[in-house]
Amino acid sequence: MERKQDLLFSQLVTSICLGGFVLLTGITIVANVITQLFN
């Protein structure tokens, strides 16, 4: 039971890290587009 919980926890951490990375990438792209529009 504990091993299954560990697997679930690592999957959760992985998805959170991936989500954060995607979010940061999206914000960077949006910021670049906005600066290009205003220049």
mmCIF entry with sequence, helices, sheets and N, C-alpha, C, O atoms, coordinates in Angstrom:
data_MODEL
# 
_entry.id   MODEL 
# 
_entity.id                         1 
_entity.type                       polymer 
_entity.pdbx_number_of_molecules   1 
# 
_entity_poly.entity_id                      1 
_entity_poly.type                           'polypeptide(L)' 
_entity_poly.nstd_linkage                   no 
_entity_poly.nstd_monomer                   no 
_entity_poly.pdbx_seq_one_letter_code       MERKQDLLFSQLVTSICLGGFVLLTGITIVANVITQLFN 
_entity_poly.pdbx_seq_one_letter_code_can   MERKQDLLFSQLVTSICLGGFVLLTGITIVANVITQLFN 
_entity_poly.pdbx_strand_id                 A 
# 
loop_
_entity_poly_seq.entity_id 
_entity_poly_seq.num 
_entity_poly_seq.mon_id 
_entity_poly_seq.hetero 
1 1  MET n 
1 2  GLU n 
1 3  ARG n 
1 4  LYS n 
1 5  GLN n 
1 6  ASP n 
1 7  LEU n 
1 8  LEU n 
1 9  PHE n 
1 10 SER n 
1 11 GLN n 
1 12 LEU n 
1 13 VAL n 
1 14 THR n 
1 15 SER n 
1 16 ILE n 
1 17 CYS n 
1 18 LEU n 
1 19 GLY n 
1 20 GLY n 
1 21 PHE n 
1 22 VAL n 
1 23 LEU n 
1 24 LEU n 
1 25 THR n 
1 26 GLY n 
1 27 ILE n 
1 28 THR n 
1 29 ILE n 
1 30 VAL n 
1 31 ALA n 
1 32 ASN n 
1 33 VAL n 
1 34 ILE n 
1 35 THR n 
1 36 GLN n 
1 37 LEU n 
1 38 PHE n 
1 39 ASN n 
# 
_struct_asym.id          A 
_struct_asym.entity_id   1 
# 
_struct_conf.conf_type_id            HELX_P 
_struct_conf.id                      HELX_P1 
_struct_conf.pdbx_PDB_helix_id       AA1 
_struct_conf.beg_label_comp_id       GLU 
_struct_conf.beg_label_asym_id       A 
_struct_conf.beg_label_seq_id        2 
_struct_conf.pdbx_beg_PDB_ins_code   ? 
_struct_conf.end_label_comp_id       PHE 
_struct_conf.end_label_asym_id       A 
_struct_conf.end_label_seq_id        38 
_struct_conf.pdbx_end_PDB_ins_code   ? 
_struct_conf.beg_auth_comp_id        GLU 
_struct_conf.beg_auth_asym_id        A 
_struct_conf.beg_auth_seq_id         2 
_struct_conf.end_auth_comp_id        PHE 
_struct_conf.end_auth_asym_id        A 
_struct_conf.end_auth_seq_id         38 
_struct_conf.pdbx_PDB_helix_class    1 
_struct_conf.details                 ? 
_struct_conf.pdbx_PDB_helix_length   37 
# 
_struct_conf_type.id          HELX_P 
_struct_conf_type.criteria    ? 
_struct_conf_type.reference   ? 
# 
loop_
_atom_site.group_PDB 
_atom_site.id 
_atom_site.type_symbol 
_atom_site.label_atom_id 
_atom_site.label_alt_id 
_atom_site.label_comp_id 
_atom_site.label_asym_id 
_atom_site.label_entity_id 
_atom_site.label_seq_id 
_atom_site.pdbx_PDB_ins_code 
_atom_site.Cartn_x 
_atom_site.Cartn_y 
_atom_site.Cartn_z 
_atom_site.occupancy 
_atom_site.B_iso_or_equiv 
_atom_site.pdbx_formal_charge 
_atom_site.auth_seq_id 
_atom_site.auth_comp_id 
_atom_site.auth_asym_id 
_atom_site.auth_atom_id 
_atom_site.pdbx_PDB_model_num 
ATOM 1   N N  . MET A 1 1  ? 0.838 -1.206 0.000   1.00 0.00 ? 1  MET A N  1 
ATOM 2   C CA . MET A 1 1  ? 0.000 0.000  0.000   1.00 0.00 ? 1  MET A CA 1 
ATOM 3   C C  . MET A 1 1  ? 0.880 1.266  0.000   1.00 0.00 ? 1  MET A C  1 
ATOM 4   O O  . MET A 1 1  ? 0.605 2.237  -0.706  1.00 0.00 ? 1  MET A O  1 
ATOM 5   N N  . GLU A 1 2  ? 1.935 1.219  0.810   1.00 0.00 ? 2  GLU A N  1 
ATOM 6   C CA . GLU A 1 2  ? 2.799 2.400  0.878   1.00 0.00 ? 2  GLU A CA 1 
ATOM 7   C C  . GLU A 1 2  ? 3.509 2.658  -0.437  1.00 0.00 ? 2  GLU A C  1 
ATOM 8   O O  . GLU A 1 2  ? 3.708 3.805  -0.836  1.00 0.00 ? 2  GLU A O  1 
ATOM 9   N N  . ARG A 1 3  ? 3.894 1.566  -1.111  1.00 0.00 ? 3  ARG A N  1 
ATOM 10  C CA . ARG A 1 3  ? 4.602 1.713  -2.391  1.00 0.00 ? 3  ARG A CA 1 
ATOM 11  C C  . ARG A 1 3  ? 3.692 2.392  -3.422  1.00 0.00 ? 3  ARG A C  1 
ATOM 12  O O  . ARG A 1 3  ? 4.142 3.231  -4.202  1.00 0.00 ? 3  ARG A O  1 
ATOM 13  N N  . LYS A 1 4  ? 2.415 2.019  -3.413  1.00 0.00 ? 4  LYS A N  1 
ATOM 14  C CA . LYS A 1 4  ? 1.459 2.633  -4.338  1.00 0.00 ? 4  LYS A CA 1 
ATOM 15  C C  . LYS A 1 4  ? 1.324 4.126  -4.034  1.00 0.00 ? 4  LYS A C  1 
ATOM 16  O O  . LYS A 1 4  ? 1.227 4.948  -4.945  1.00 0.00 ? 4  LYS A O  1 
ATOM 17  N N  . GLN A 1 5  ? 1.317 4.461  -2.755  1.00 0.00 ? 5  GLN A N  1 
ATOM 18  C CA . GLN A 1 5  ? 1.208 5.859  -2.351  1.00 0.00 ? 5  GLN A CA 1 
ATOM 19  C C  . GLN A 1 5  ? 2.427 6.650  -2.813  1.00 0.00 ? 5  GLN A C  1 
ATOM 20  O O  . GLN A 1 5  ? 2.303 7.788  -3.266  1.00 0.00 ? 5  GLN A O  1 
ATOM 21  N N  . ASP A 1 6  ? 3.604 6.041  -2.696  1.00 0.00 ? 6  ASP A N  1 
ATOM 22  C CA . ASP A 1 6  ? 4.828 6.705  -3.151  1.00 0.00 ? 6  ASP A CA 1 
ATOM 23  C C  . ASP A 1 6  ? 4.772 6.978  -4.650  1.00 0.00 ? 6  ASP A C  1 
ATOM 24  O O  . ASP A 1 6  ? 5.160 8.053  -5.108  1.00 0.00 ? 6  ASP A O  1 
ATOM 25  N N  . LEU A 1 7  ? 4.289 6.001  -5.406  1.00 0.00 ? 7  LEU A N  1 
ATOM 26  C CA . LEU A 1 7  ? 4.178 6.151  -6.856  1.00 0.00 ? 7  LEU A CA 1 
ATOM 27  C C  . LEU A 1 7  ? 3.224 7.295  -7.192  1.00 0.00 ? 7  LEU A C  1 
ATOM 28  O O  . LEU A 1 7  ? 3.506 8.119  -8.062  1.00 0.00 ? 7  LEU A O  1 
ATOM 29  N N  . LEU A 1 8  ? 2.091 7.333  -6.490  1.00 0.00 ? 8  LEU A N  1 
ATOM 30  C CA . LEU A 1 8  ? 1.107 8.385  -6.709  1.00 0.00 ? 8  LEU A CA 1 
ATOM 31  C C  . LEU A 1 8  ? 1.718 9.749  -6.392  1.00 0.00 ? 8  LEU A C  1 
ATOM 32  O O  . LEU A 1 8  ? 1.512 10.720 -7.120  1.00 0.00 ? 8  LEU A O  1 
ATOM 33  N N  . PHE A 1 9  ? 2.476 9.805  -5.290  1.00 0.00 ? 9  PHE A N  1 
ATOM 34  C CA . PHE A 1 9  ? 3.109 11.056 -4.881  1.00 0.00 ? 9  PHE A CA 1 
ATOM 35  C C  . PHE A 1 9  ? 4.105 11.542 -5.926  1.00 0.00 ? 9  PHE A C  1 
ATOM 36  O O  . PHE A 1 9  ? 4.129 12.726 -6.265  1.00 0.00 ? 9  PHE A O  1 
ATOM 37  N N  . SER A 1 10 ? 4.930 10.623 -6.438  1.00 0.00 ? 10 SER A N  1 
ATOM 38  C CA . SER A 1 10 ? 5.918 11.021 -7.451  1.00 0.00 ? 10 SER A CA 1 
ATOM 39  C C  . SER A 1 10 ? 5.236 11.463 -8.740  1.00 0.00 ? 10 SER A C  1 
ATOM 40  O O  . SER A 1 10 ? 5.712 12.375 -9.416  1.00 0.00 ? 10 SER A O  1 
ATOM 41  N N  . GLN A 1 11 ? 4.119 10.816 -9.082  1.00 0.00 ? 11 GLN A N  1 
ATOM 42  C CA . GLN A 1 11 ? 3.364 11.227 -10.273 1.00 0.00 ? 11 GLN A CA 1 
ATOM 43  C C  . GLN A 1 11 ? 2.808 12.634 -10.072 1.00 0.00 ? 11 GLN A C  1 
ATOM 44  O O  . GLN A 1 11 ? 2.821 13.452 -10.992 1.00 0.00 ? 11 GLN A O  1 
ATOM 45  N N  . LEU A 1 12 ? 2.320 12.906 -8.859  1.00 0.00 ? 12 LEU A N  1 
ATOM 46  C CA . LEU A 1 12 ? 1.765 14.222 -8.538  1.00 0.00 ? 12 LEU A CA 1 
ATOM 47  C C  . LEU A 1 12 ? 2.845 15.293 -8.656  1.00 0.00 ? 12 LEU A C  1 
ATOM 48  O O  . LEU A 1 12 ? 2.624 16.347 -9.253  1.00 0.00 ? 12 LEU A O  1 
ATOM 49  N N  . VAL A 1 13 ? 4.021 15.013 -8.079  1.00 0.00 ? 13 VAL A N  1 
ATOM 50  C CA . VAL A 1 13 ? 5.137 15.961 -8.141  1.00 0.00 ? 13 VAL A CA 1 
ATOM 51  C C  . VAL A 1 13 ? 5.553 16.211 -9.589  1.00 0.00 ? 13 VAL A C  1 
ATOM 52  O O  . VAL A 1 13 ? 5.817 17.348 -9.981  1.00 0.00 ? 13 VAL A O  1 
ATOM 53  N N  . THR A 1 14 ? 5.609 15.135 -10.380 1.00 0.00 ? 14 THR A N  1 
ATOM 54  C CA . THR A 1 14 ? 6.001 15.259 -11.786 1.00 0.00 ? 14 THR A CA 1 
ATOM 55  C C  . THR A 1 14 ? 5.013 16.138 -12.546 1.00 0.00 ? 14 THR A C  1 
ATOM 56  O O  . THR A 1 14 ? 5.416 17.020 -13.306 1.00 0.00 ? 14 THR A O  1 
ATOM 57  N N  . SER A 1 15 ? 3.715 15.895 -12.340 1.00 0.00 ? 15 SER A N  1 
ATOM 58  C CA . SER A 1 15 ? 2.707 16.680 -13.062 1.00 0.00 ? 15 SER A CA 1 
ATOM 59  C C  . SER A 1 15 ? 2.725 18.141 -12.621 1.00 0.00 ? 15 SER A C  1 
ATOM 60  O O  . SER A 1 15 ? 2.498 19.035 -13.437 1.00 0.00 ? 15 SER A O  1 
ATOM 61  N N  . ILE A 1 16 ? 2.993 18.394 -11.335 1.00 0.00 ? 16 ILE A N  1 
ATOM 62  C CA . ILE A 1 16 ? 3.069 19.773 -10.853 1.00 0.00 ? 16 ILE A CA 1 
ATOM 63  C C  . ILE A 1 16 ? 4.267 20.484 -11.485 1.00 0.00 ? 16 ILE A C  1 
ATOM 64  O O  . ILE A 1 16 ? 4.165 21.638 -11.903 1.00 0.00 ? 16 ILE A O  1 
ATOM 65  N N  . CYS A 1 17 ? 5.414 19.777 -11.550 1.00 0.00 ? 17 CYS A N  1 
ATOM 66  C CA . CYS A 1 17 ? 6.616 20.361 -12.166 1.00 0.00 ? 17 CYS A CA 1 
ATOM 67  C C  . CYS A 1 17 ? 6.368 20.658 -13.643 1.00 0.00 ? 17 CYS A C  1 
ATOM 68  O O  . CYS A 1 17 ? 6.726 21.728 -14.136 1.00 0.00 ? 17 CYS A O  1 
ATOM 69  N N  . LEU A 1 18 ? 5.753 19.702 -14.347 1.00 0.00 ? 18 LEU A N  1 
ATOM 70  C CA . LEU A 1 18 ? 5.457 19.895 -15.766 1.00 0.00 ? 18 LEU A CA 1 
ATOM 71  C C  . LEU A 1 18 ? 4.487 21.051 -15.957 1.00 0.00 ? 18 LEU A C  1 
ATOM 72  O O  . LEU A 1 18 ? 4.663 21.875 -16.854 1.00 0.00 ? 18 LEU A O  1 
ATOM 73  N N  . GLY A 1 19 ? 3.464 21.109 -15.112 1.00 0.00 ? 19 GLY A N  1 
ATOM 74  C CA . GLY A 1 19 ? 2.480 22.179 -15.194 1.00 0.00 ? 19 GLY A CA 1 
ATOM 75  C C  . GLY A 1 19 ? 3.120 23.545 -14.982 1.00 0.00 ? 19 GLY A C  1 
ATOM 76  O O  . GLY A 1 19 ? 2.819 24.499 -15.699 1.00 0.00 ? 19 GLY A O  1 
ATOM 77  N N  . GLY A 1 20 ? 4.005 23.631 -13.991 1.00 0.00 ? 20 GLY A N  1 
ATOM 78  C CA . GLY A 1 20 ? 4.699 24.882 -13.724 1.00 0.00 ? 20 GLY A CA 1 
ATOM 79  C C  . GLY A 1 20 ? 5.582 25.298 -14.886 1.00 0.00 ? 20 GLY A C  1 
ATOM 80  O O  . GLY A 1 20 ? 5.654 26.474 -15.240 1.00 0.00 ? 20 GLY A O  1 
ATOM 81  N N  . PHE A 1 21 ? 6.256 24.309 -15.477 1.00 0.00 ? 21 PHE A N  1 
ATOM 82  C CA . PHE A 1 21 ? 7.138 24.590 -16.617 1.00 0.00 ? 21 PHE A CA 1 
ATOM 83  C C  . PHE A 1 21 ? 6.331 25.102 -17.804 1.00 0.00 ? 21 PHE A C  1 
ATOM 84  O O  . PHE A 1 21 ? 6.722 26.074 -18.450 1.00 0.00 ? 21 PHE A O  1 
ATOM 85  N N  . VAL A 1 22 ? 5.207 24.450 -18.091 1.00 0.00 ? 22 VAL A N  1 
ATOM 86  C CA . VAL A 1 22 ? 4.344 24.865 -19.204 1.00 0.00 ? 22 VAL A CA 1 
ATOM 87  C C  . VAL A 1 22 ? 3.797 26.268 -18.951 1.00 0.00 ? 22 VAL A C  1 
ATOM 88  O O  . VAL A 1 22 ? 3.728 27.094 -19.861 1.00 0.00 ? 22 VAL A O  1 
ATOM 89  N N  . LEU A 1 23 ? 3.408 26.524 -17.696 1.00 0.00 ? 23 LEU A N  1 
ATOM 90  C CA . LEU A 1 23 ? 2.868 27.832 -17.337 1.00 0.00 ? 23 LEU A CA 1 
ATOM 91  C C  . LEU A 1 23 ? 3.917 28.925 -17.549 1.00 0.00 ? 23 LEU A C  1 
ATOM 92  O O  . LEU A 1 23 ? 3.624 29.975 -18.122 1.00 0.00 ? 23 LEU A O  1 
ATOM 93  N N  . LEU A 1 24 ? 5.148 28.666 -17.079 1.00 0.00 ? 24 LEU A N  1 
ATOM 94  C CA . LEU A 1 24 ? 6.229 29.646 -17.253 1.00 0.00 ? 24 LEU A CA 1 
ATOM 95  C C  . LEU A 1 24 ? 6.530 29.887 -18.722 1.00 0.00 ? 24 LEU A C  1 
ATOM 96  O O  . LEU A 1 24 ? 6.743 31.025 -19.140 1.00 0.00 ? 24 LEU A O  1 
ATOM 97  N N  . THR A 1 25 ? 6.547 28.813 -19.507 1.00 0.00 ? 25 THR A N  1 
ATOM 98  C CA . THR A 1 25 ? 6.809 28.943 -20.944 1.00 0.00 ? 25 THR A CA 1 
ATOM 99  C C  . THR A 1 25 ? 5.714 29.780 -21.606 1.00 0.00 ? 25 THR A C  1 
ATOM 100 O O  . THR A 1 25 ? 5.999 30.647 -22.432 1.00 0.00 ? 25 THR A O  1 
ATOM 101 N N  . GLY A 1 26 ? 4.467 29.513 -21.238 1.00 0.00 ? 26 GLY A N  1 
ATOM 102 C CA . GLY A 1 26 ? 3.341 30.255 -21.790 1.00 0.00 ? 26 GLY A CA 1 
ATOM 103 C C  . GLY A 1 26 ? 3.417 31.733 -21.446 1.00 0.00 ? 26 GLY A C  1 
ATOM 104 O O  . GLY A 1 26 ? 3.162 32.591 -22.291 1.00 0.00 ? 26 GLY A O  1 
ATOM 105 N N  . ILE A 1 27 ? 3.769 32.028 -20.195 1.00 0.00 ? 27 ILE A N  1 
ATOM 106 C CA . ILE A 1 27 ? 3.888 33.419 -19.759 1.00 0.00 ? 27 ILE A CA 1 
ATOM 107 C C  . ILE A 1 27 ? 4.995 34.129 -20.533 1.00 0.00 ? 27 ILE A C  1 
ATOM 108 O O  . ILE A 1 27 ? 4.843 35.281 -20.938 1.00 0.00 ? 27 ILE A O  1 
ATOM 109 N N  . THR A 1 28 ? 6.114 33.424 -20.734 1.00 0.00 ? 28 THR A N  1 
ATOM 110 C CA . THR A 1 28 ? 7.240 34.004 -21.480 1.00 0.00 ? 28 THR A CA 1 
ATOM 111 C C  . THR A 1 28 ? 6.833 34.325 -22.913 1.00 0.00 ? 28 THR A C  1 
ATOM 112 O O  . THR A 1 28 ? 7.153 35.395 -23.431 1.00 0.00 ? 28 THR A O  1 
ATOM 113 N N  . ILE A 1 29 ? 6.125 33.392 -23.553 1.00 0.00 ? 29 ILE A N  1 
ATOM 114 C CA . ILE A 1 29 ? 5.680 33.599 -24.937 1.00 0.00 ? 29 ILE A CA 1 
ATOM 115 C C  . ILE A 1 29 ? 4.720 34.786 -25.018 1.00 0.00 ? 29 ILE A C  1 
ATOM 116 O O  . ILE A 1 29 ? 4.844 35.636 -25.899 1.00 0.00 ? 29 ILE A O  1 
ATOM 117 N N  . VAL A 1 30 ? 3.764 34.836 -24.092 1.00 0.00 ? 30 VAL A N  1 
ATOM 118 C CA . VAL A 1 30 ? 2.795 35.933 -24.080 1.00 0.00 ? 30 VAL A CA 1 
ATOM 119 C C  . VAL A 1 30 ? 3.505 37.271 -23.868 1.00 0.00 ? 30 VAL A C  1 
ATOM 120 O O  . VAL A 1 30 ? 3.179 38.259 -24.526 1.00 0.00 ? 30 VAL A O  1 
ATOM 121 N N  . ALA A 1 31 ? 4.475 37.305 -22.951 1.00 0.00 ? 31 ALA A N  1 
ATOM 122 C CA . ALA A 1 31 ? 5.222 38.539 -22.688 1.00 0.00 ? 31 ALA A CA 1 
ATOM 123 C C  . ALA A 1 31 ? 5.979 38.982 -23.939 1.00 0.00 ? 31 ALA A C  1 
ATOM 124 O O  . ALA A 1 31 ? 6.015 40.171 -24.254 1.00 0.00 ? 31 ALA A O  1 
ATOM 125 N N  . ASN A 1 32 ? 6.582 38.034 -24.649 1.00 0.00 ? 32 ASN A N  1 
ATOM 126 C CA . ASN A 1 32 ? 7.308 38.360 -25.886 1.00 0.00 ? 32 ASN A CA 1 
ATOM 127 C C  . ASN A 1 32 ? 6.360 38.925 -26.936 1.00 0.00 ? 32 ASN A C  1 
ATOM 128 O O  . ASN A 1 32 ? 6.686 39.907 -27.604 1.00 0.00 ? 32 ASN A O  1 
ATOM 129 N N  . VAL A 1 33 ? 5.201 38.319 -27.083 1.00 0.00 ? 33 VAL A N  1 
ATOM 130 C CA . VAL A 1 33 ? 4.217 38.789 -28.066 1.00 0.00 ? 33 VAL A CA 1 
ATOM 131 C C  . VAL A 1 33 ? 3.751 40.199 -27.713 1.00 0.00 ? 33 VAL A C  1 
ATOM 132 O O  . VAL A 1 33 ? 3.632 41.054 -28.592 1.00 0.00 ? 33 VAL A O  1 
ATOM 133 N N  . ILE A 1 34 ? 3.487 40.442 -26.433 1.00 0.00 ? 34 ILE A N  1 
ATOM 134 C CA . ILE A 1 34 ? 3.018 41.763 -26.000 1.00 0.00 ? 34 ILE A CA 1 
ATOM 135 C C  . ILE A 1 34 ? 4.078 42.829 -26.271 1.00 0.00 ? 34 ILE A C  1 
ATOM 136 O O  . ILE A 1 34 ? 3.761 43.909 -26.769 1.00 0.00 ? 34 ILE A O  1 
ATOM 137 N N  . THR A 1 35 ? 5.341 42.527 -25.942 1.00 0.00 ? 35 THR A N  1 
ATOM 138 C CA . THR A 1 35 ? 6.403 43.517 -26.178 1.00 0.00 ? 35 THR A CA 1 
ATOM 139 C C  . THR A 1 35 ? 6.583 43.783 -27.667 1.00 0.00 ? 35 THR A C  1 
ATOM 140 O O  . THR A 1 35 ? 6.870 44.914 -28.059 1.00 0.00 ? 35 THR A O  1 
ATOM 141 N N  . GLN A 1 36 ? 6.422 42.766 -28.495 1.00 0.00 ? 36 GLN A N  1 
ATOM 142 C CA . GLN A 1 36 ? 6.534 42.956 -29.943 1.00 0.00 ? 36 GLN A CA 1 
ATOM 143 C C  . GLN A 1 36 ? 5.376 43.807 -30.462 1.00 0.00 ? 36 GLN A C  1 
ATOM 144 O O  . GLN A 1 36 ? 5.559 44.629 -31.360 1.00 0.00 ? 36 GLN A O  1 
ATOM 145 N N  . LEU A 1 37 ? 4.188 43.609 -29.899 1.00 0.00 ? 37 LEU A N  1 
ATOM 146 C CA . LEU A 1 37 ? 3.028 44.386 -30.337 1.00 0.00 ? 37 LEU A CA 1 
ATOM 147 C C  . LEU A 1 37 ? 3.201 45.865 -30.002 1.00 0.00 ? 37 LEU A C  1 
ATOM 148 O O  . LEU A 1 37 ? 2.807 46.727 -30.788 1.00 0.00 ? 37 LEU A O  1 
ATOM 149 N N  . PHE A 1 38 ? 3.784 46.166 -28.848 1.00 0.00 ? 38 PHE A N  1 
ATOM 150 C CA . PHE A 1 38 ? 3.916 47.551 -28.412 1.00 0.00 ? 38 PHE A CA 1 
ATOM 151 C C  . PHE A 1 38 ? 5.134 48.250 -28.999 1.00 0.00 ? 38 PHE A C  1 
ATOM 152 O O  . PHE A 1 38 ? 5.266 49.467 -28.870 1.00 0.00 ? 38 PHE A O  1 
ATOM 153 N N  . ASN A 1 39 ? 6.022 47.505 -29.639 1.00 0.00 ? 39 ASN A N  1 
ATOM 154 C CA . ASN A 1 39 ? 7.217 48.133 -30.225 1.00 0.00 ? 39 ASN A CA 1 
ATOM 155 C C  . ASN A 1 39 ? 6.991 48.530 -31.670 1.00 0.00 ? 39 ASN A C  1 
ATOM 156 O O  . ASN A 1 39 ? 7.893 49.069 -32.311 1.00 0.00 ? 39 ASN A O  1 
# 
